[in-house]
Amino acid sequence: MRVLGFTRGEISFILLGELAILTVLSLPFGLILGWSLCWIMIRNVQQDIFRIPLVVEPSTYAAAAATVIVASILSSLVVRSKLDHLDLVAVLKAPE
């Protein structure tokens, strides 16, 4: 995209904006899917002898969301660093 004339800011906006949108949209689905997986596991483990209650604290959701957001930020920093150090001449010479 840099070869086509886009600036670093425009490319960052496109790539990192997409990453931010995907992260924000996927968080609720991931939290629901995680709870569902816990429910399925507990339901399959329960027997007549013992039962395991499904207790998920709000802090668990917060920790999971924070982990995803931190990982997203770190990966965006790596992308931005790679973008800043991109050699346009080497990119043009690379075979497809």
Backbone as a chain_set.jsonl record, in Angstrom:
{"seq": "MRVLGFTRGEISFILLGELAILTVLSLPFGLILGWSLCWIMIRNVQQDIFRIPLVVEPSTYAAAAATVIVASILSSLVVRSKLDHLDLVAVLKAPE", "coords": {"N": [[0.815, -1.174, 0.0], [2.043, 1.158, 0.66], [3.656, 1.493, -1.55], [1.809, 2.102, -3.433], [1.202, 4.692, -2.839], [0.005, 5.438, -0.482], [0.089, 7.064, 2.686], [2.013, 6.645, 5.754], [0.385, 7.142, 7.92], [-2.21, 6.815, 6.85], [-2.182, 4.106, 6.154], [-1.747, 2.992, 8.657], [-4.102, 3.78, 9.896], [-5.956, 2.274, 8.444], [-5.113, -0.471, 8.835], [-4.775, -0.701, 11.669], [-7.163, 0.335, 12.534], [-8.958, -1.542, 11.554], [-8.138, -3.74, 13.078], [-8.822, -2.806, 15.641], [-11.624, -2.549, 15.414], [-12.364, -5.226, 14.902], [-11.508, -6.376, 17.299], [-13.123, -5.097, 19.238], [-15.683, -5.863, 18.375], [-15.523, -8.632, 18.619], [-15.165, -9.22, 21.298], [-17.623, -9.4, 22.99], [-18.782, -11.742, 21.857], [-16.781, -13.618, 22.345], [-16.743, -13.671, 25.15], [-19.29, -14.692, 25.708], [-19.104, -17.145, 24.387], [-17.037, -18.311, 25.883], [-18.267, -18.575, 28.421], [-20.272, -20.367, 27.691], [-18.76, -22.605, 26.962], [-17.624, -23.28, 29.447], [-19.995, -23.981, 30.795], [-20.807, -26.226, 29.314], [-18.647, -27.969, 29.809], [-18.826, -28.312, 32.613], [-21.344, -29.431, 32.83], [-20.926, -31.897, 31.558], [-19.132, -33.089, 33.289], [-20.404, -33.39, 35.712], [-21.846, -35.645, 38.037], [-23.89, -38.127, 39.71], [-22.807, -38.321, 42.197], [-21.353, -35.988, 42.82], [-21.561, -32.43, 42.329], [-20.688, -29.603, 40.405], [-20.709, -26.205, 40.815], [-21.472, -23.544, 38.533], [-19.757, -20.761, 38.575], [-19.004, -17.653, 37.64], [-17.152, -14.924, 38.026], [-17.487, -11.323, 37.761], [-14.982, -10.156, 37.635], [-13.503, -12.039, 36.327], [-14.414, -11.878, 33.703], [-13.531, -9.292, 33.207], [-10.741, -9.604, 33.402], [-10.276, -11.351, 31.267], [-11.14, -9.801, 29.068], [-9.368, -7.664, 29.323], [-6.938, -8.962, 28.837], [-7.222, -9.681, 26.137], [-7.423, -7.134, 24.98], [-4.931, -5.998, 25.658], [-3.221, -7.766, 24.282], [-4.031, -7.176, 21.697], [-3.254, -4.496, 21.494], [-0.474, -4.764, 21.764], [0.106, -6.278, 19.459], [-0.657, -4.433, 17.536], [1.267, -2.468, 17.951], [3.528, -3.836, 17.07], [2.891, -4.147, 14.356], [2.796, -1.465, 13.57], [5.468, -0.747, 14.054], [6.814, -2.395, 12.195], [5.782, -1.298, 9.881], [6.83, 1.281, 9.957], [9.521, 0.788, 9.518], [9.733, -0.153, 6.95], [11.211, -0.948, 3.885], [10.891, 0.563, 0.951], [12.099, 0.254, -1.568], [13.16, -2.327, -1.493], [10.807, -3.723, -1.304], [9.665, -3.245, -3.805], [11.467, -4.619, -5.403], [11.1, -7.239, -4.724], [10.215, -10.542, -5.672], [7.059, -11.762, -6.856]], "CA": [[0.0, 0.0, 0.0], [2.96, 2.301, 0.628], [4.119, 1.616, -2.922], [0.721, 2.707, -4.194], [1.117, 6.102, -2.516], [-0.611, 5.71, 0.813], [1.024, 7.501, 3.72], [2.075, 5.755, 6.915], [-0.809, 7.392, 8.729], [-3.379, 6.194, 6.21], [-2.063, 2.65, 6.274], [-1.961, 2.682, 10.07], [-5.533, 3.932, 10.156], [-6.665, 1.136, 7.843], [-4.768, -1.738, 9.478], [-5.028, -0.687, 13.103], [-8.601, 0.537, 12.702], [-9.597, -2.851, 11.355], [-7.839, -4.548, 14.258], [-9.621, -2.29, 16.763], [-13.031, -2.903, 15.179], [-12.509, -6.672, 15.106], [-11.353, -6.663, 18.723], [-14.309, -4.632, 19.965], [-16.847, -6.673, 18.002], [-15.375, -10.034, 19.003], [-15.148, -9.402, 22.754], [-18.855, -9.987, 23.543], [-18.954, -13.116, 21.384], [-15.808, -14.443, 23.057], [-17.181, -13.848, 26.542], [-20.439, -15.606, 25.689], [-18.605, -18.466, 24.011], [-16.294, -18.834, 27.028], [-19.225, -19.017, 29.428], [-20.934, -21.567, 27.158], [-17.808, -23.719, 27.05], [-17.583, -23.663, 30.868], [-21.253, -24.644, 31.116], [-20.769, -27.559, 28.691], [-17.674, -28.798, 30.528], [-19.357, -28.652, 33.932], [-22.484, -30.341, 32.632], [-20.412, -33.22, 31.21], [-18.366, -33.647, 34.398], [-21.279, -33.659, 36.854], [-22.377, -36.987, 38.214], [-24.815, -38.217, 40.846], [-22.055, -38.242, 43.448], [-20.969, -34.605, 43.1], [-21.954, -31.405, 41.362], [-19.812, -28.427, 40.396], [-21.497, -25.025, 40.429], [-20.873, -22.634, 37.554], [-19.651, -19.427, 39.157], [-18.061, -16.822, 36.889], [-17.154, -13.584, 38.622], [-17.267, -10.231, 36.804], [-13.542, -9.912, 37.494], [-13.008, -12.985, 35.326], [-14.696, -11.258, 32.408], [-12.648, -8.127, 33.072], [-9.392, -10.086, 33.136], [-10.253, -11.902, 29.909], [-11.222, -8.679, 28.13], [-8.106, -6.913, 29.416], [-5.903, -9.748, 28.166], [-7.435, -9.549, 24.696], [-7.117, -5.762, 24.592], [-3.471, -5.826, 25.741], [-2.632, -8.496, 23.161], [-4.347, -6.411, 20.491], [-2.397, -3.308, 21.488], [0.905, -5.195, 21.481], [0.231, -6.656, 18.05], [-0.72, -3.212, 16.731], [2.58, -1.825, 18.051], [4.437, -4.577, 16.188], [2.533, -3.791, 12.979], [3.228, -0.078, 13.335], [6.932, -0.756, 13.984], [7.187, -2.977, 10.897], [5.389, -0.333, 8.86], [7.763, 2.402, 9.998], [10.839, 0.361, 9.04], [9.558, -0.813, 5.662], [12.069, -0.446, 2.815], [10.051, 0.533, -0.25], [12.87, -0.235, -2.723], [13.223, -3.784, -1.364], [9.472, -4.247, -1.595], [9.48, -3.206, -5.25], [12.339, -5.606, -6.027], [10.727, -8.594, -4.308], [9.397, -11.283, -6.643], [5.73, -12.099, -6.333]], "C": [[0.876, 1.262, 0.0], [3.439, 2.552, -0.79], [3.062, 2.297, -3.781], [0.506, 4.182, -3.848], [0.421, 6.436, -1.221], [0.451, 6.161, 1.807], [1.026, 6.51, 4.871], [0.827, 5.912, 7.784], [-2.051, 6.738, 8.159], [-3.349, 4.682, 6.34], [-2.294, 2.225, 7.726], [-3.439, 2.768, 10.414], [-6.308, 2.735, 9.622], [-6.396, -0.146, 8.624], [-5.138, -1.753, 10.956], [-6.501, -0.413, 13.405], [-9.363, -0.758, 12.534], [-9.366, -3.748, 12.563], [-8.672, -4.105, 15.453], [-11.091, -2.679, 16.616], [-13.259, -4.393, 15.421], [-12.404, -7.038, 16.578], [-12.608, -6.277, 19.501], [-15.535, -5.486, 19.639], [-16.744, -8.116, 18.487], [-15.395, -10.255, 20.51], [-16.467, -9.964, 23.309], [-19.081, -11.436, 23.111], [-18.007, -14.067, 22.109], [-16.21, -14.695, 24.498], [-18.36, -14.815, 26.628], [-19.991, -17.024, 25.352], [-17.815, -19.111, 25.151], [-17.209, -19.339, 28.122], [-19.902, -20.308, 28.97], [-20.026, -22.783, 27.249], [-17.683, -24.196, 28.49], [-18.835, -24.44, 31.247], [-21.27, -26.069, 30.557], [-19.822, -28.479, 29.439], [-18.221, -29.235, 31.883], [-20.518, -29.633, 33.808], [-22.011, -31.758, 32.312], [-19.653, -33.884, 32.353], [-19.261, -34.044, 35.565], [-21.794, -35.092, 36.836], [-23.365, -36.964, 39.374], [-24.083, -38.004, 42.168], [-21.71, -36.787, 43.8], [-21.439, -33.68, 41.983], [-21.012, -30.218, 41.524], [-20.659, -27.224, 39.986], [-20.734, -24.179, 39.412], [-20.913, -21.226, 38.136], [-18.576, -18.676, 38.373], [-18.208, -15.398, 37.417], [-16.992, -12.523, 37.532], [-15.783, -9.915, 36.604], [-12.91, -10.871, 36.485], [-13.235, -12.436, 33.92], [-13.762, -10.075, 32.165], [-11.219, -8.558, 32.743], [-9.269, -10.634, 31.715], [-10.276, -10.781, 28.867], [-9.924, -7.866, 28.141], [-6.967, -7.65, 28.719], [-6.017, -9.62, 26.652], [-7.05, -8.146, 24.219], [-5.615, -5.506, 24.628], [-2.778, -6.554, 24.591], [-2.87, -7.766, 21.846], [-3.46, -5.171, 20.384], [-0.955, -3.687, 21.167], [1.082, -5.583, 20.019], [0.133, -5.43, 17.147], [0.591, -2.436, 16.801], [3.607, -2.516, 17.161], [4.162, -4.219, 14.726], [3.01, -2.384, 12.653], [4.753, 0.005, 13.227], [7.414, -1.306, 12.652], [6.871, -2.002, 9.763], [6.362, 0.838, 8.798], [9.132, 2.047, 9.428], [10.787, -0.36, 7.697], [10.441, -0.151, 4.607], [11.307, -0.58, 1.496], [10.791, -0.018, -1.47], [12.946, -1.765, -2.672], [11.865, -4.415, -1.675], [9.228, -4.28, -3.097], [10.306, -4.261, -5.963], [11.922, -7.046, -5.707], [9.883, -9.281, -5.376], [8.056, -11.654, -6.019], [5.56, -13.539, -6.23]], "O": [[0.511, 2.288, -0.573], [3.61, 3.703, -1.192], [3.389, 2.989, -4.745], [-0.293, 4.854, -4.5], [0.262, 7.612, -0.893], [1.586, 5.687, 1.766], [0.156, 5.644, 4.959], [0.291, 4.937, 8.311], [-2.856, 6.171, 8.898], [-4.373, 4.053, 6.606], [-2.956, 1.22, 7.989], [-3.965, 1.923, 11.138], [-7.22, 2.239, 10.284], [-7.332, -0.834, 9.031], [-5.745, -2.709, 11.439], [-7.025, -0.877, 14.418], [-10.301, -1.04, 13.28], [-10.28, -4.434, 13.02], [-9.175, -4.943, 16.201], [-11.726, -3.091, 17.587], [-14.233, -4.777, 16.069], [-13.127, -7.912, 17.055], [-13.094, -7.049, 20.328], [-16.332, -5.796, 20.524], [-17.764, -8.757, 18.74], [-15.622, -11.379, 20.958], [-16.422, -10.944, 24.053], [-19.522, -12.261, 23.911], [-18.384, -15.188, 22.448], [-16.04, -15.8, 25.012], [-18.413, -15.657, 27.525], [-20.45, -17.988, 25.965], [-17.909, -20.32, 25.363], [-16.971, -20.402, 28.693], [-20.087, -21.232, 29.762], [-20.484, -23.876, 27.581], [-17.639, -25.402, 28.733], [-18.749, -25.45, 31.946], [-21.694, -27.003, 31.237], [-20.147, -29.642, 29.68], [-18.092, -30.401, 32.258], [-20.642, -30.56, 34.608], [-22.634, -32.725, 32.751], [-19.54, -35.109, 32.389], [-18.913, -34.943, 36.33], [-22.123, -35.658, 35.794], [-23.641, -35.91, 39.947], [-24.681, -37.556, 43.147], [-21.774, -36.406, 44.969], [-21.679, -34.105, 40.853], [-20.597, -29.877, 42.632], [-21.264, -27.232, 38.914], [-19.505, -24.113, 39.437], [-21.963, -20.586, 38.182], [-17.395, -19.016, 38.433], [-19.252, -14.764, 37.269], [-16.415, -12.806, 36.483], [-15.377, -9.463, 35.534], [-11.898, -10.547, 35.863], [-12.36, -12.52, 33.059], [-13.265, -9.881, 31.056], [-10.563, -7.946, 31.9], [-8.265, -10.401, 31.042], [-9.517, -10.814, 27.899], [-9.444, -7.436, 27.092], [-6.123, -7.022, 28.079], [-5.008, -9.468, 25.964], [-6.421, -7.995, 23.172], [-5.077, -4.864, 23.726], [-1.847, -6.016, 23.991], [-1.996, -7.744, 20.979], [-2.975, -4.841, 19.301], [-0.291, -3.007, 20.385], [2.098, -5.252, 19.407], [0.774, -5.389, 16.097], [0.99, -1.81, 15.819], [4.459, -1.856, 16.565], [5.094, -4.011, 13.95], [3.566, -2.144, 11.581], [5.273, 0.749, 12.395], [8.325, -0.745, 12.043], [7.626, -1.904, 8.796], [6.682, 1.33, 7.716], [9.829, 2.919, 8.908], [11.71, -1.099, 7.353], [10.419, 1.07, 4.454], [11.104, -1.684, 0.99], [10.187, -0.682, -2.313], [12.808, -2.423, -3.703], [11.791, -5.507, -2.24], [8.647, -5.237, -3.61], [9.9, -4.755, -7.015], [12.37, -7.975, -6.379], [8.953, -8.687, -5.921], [7.946, -11.834, -4.806], [4.503, -14.008, -5.809]]}, "num_chains": 1, "name": "protein.A"}
